[in-house]
Amino acid sequence: MTVHKILLASLPAIVLGLGACEDKGTAESAGQEIDQAVEKAKEAVDPQGPAERAGEKIDESVEKAKE
């Protein structure tokens, strides 16, 4: 229930912030903002352990290398 409240509370800020995103495609920027908001909400509810954080960093590095 708390995650839903956090997401609902952050949704208007995400939507309003989309107007300023022009470098990337609007849909891509919107997707990234939503993904970040969801990850922050999940982290607040269920914090990751050190191994899980390391795995996330590796995944992020692989994604950046692909770009």
N, C-alpha and C positions, 0 to 999 in steps of 0.2 A: 504494500500500500504506500509506503514512504517513497519508493522509487518512482511510482506513478506520479505522486505529488511533485517530486523534484523535476521530473520530465515535463509535466504540465506547466510548472512555474517557469522553466527555462525556454519553453517553446516560443513564446512571443519575442523574447530577446533574439533567438536564433532567426526567426522570420524577419524581424526588423533589420537585423544585421546583414541579411542577404543582399539588400539593395546596394551595398558598398562593394560587393565582390564582383570584379569584372576581369581580373587577370586570368583566372581559370573560368571554366564554364560555370554558369549559375548553379546548375544541378550538381556538379562535382563539388563545388564549395559548400553547398547546402548539405550534401551527404557527409562531407568531412566534419562540418560543425555539429551535425546531429550525432555522428559517431563519437566525437569527443565528449559531447554532453552525456551520452549514454555511458561511456567508459568512466567518466567522473562520478556519475550516479552509482554505478556498480561498485566502484572503489570505495565510495563513502559507506555503502551498505556492507560489503564483504571485502575487506582489505586483502591484498595479495601477499603471499609469502615471498622470501628472497628468490627462490628458484623460479617462481612464476613471473616475477618482475624481470629476471634475467632472460627468460624465454620471450617475454614481450619485447625487450630491447633487441634481441636477435631477430625477431620477426620484423620489427620496424627497420632494422638495418638492411635486411634482405629486400624489403619493399622499396627502400630508397635506392638500393643498388639496381633494381629493375628499371627505375625511372631513368 
